[in-house]
């Protein structure tokens, strides 16, 4: 049975869980990966120089984009 498609596509009409189900949780871009996560990324996820996009983070608190450095995820200041 096919899923109902919401037309036209409006990202705000989808929950994060619905959207993450439609794309890979991790995408390789050249020499690094971009991971989609909920919550702070786990230390065991990814490798140094990877990025993590947090779906439930707060932009004002700089908890939406993380970079892995020396084995730890560091919140990026935007």
Beta strands, then each sheet from edge to edge (+ up, - down):
strand 1: 26-29
strand 2: 32-37
strand 3: 51-54
strand 4: 65-69
strand 5: 72-75
sheet 1: 1+ 2- 3- 4+ 5-
end
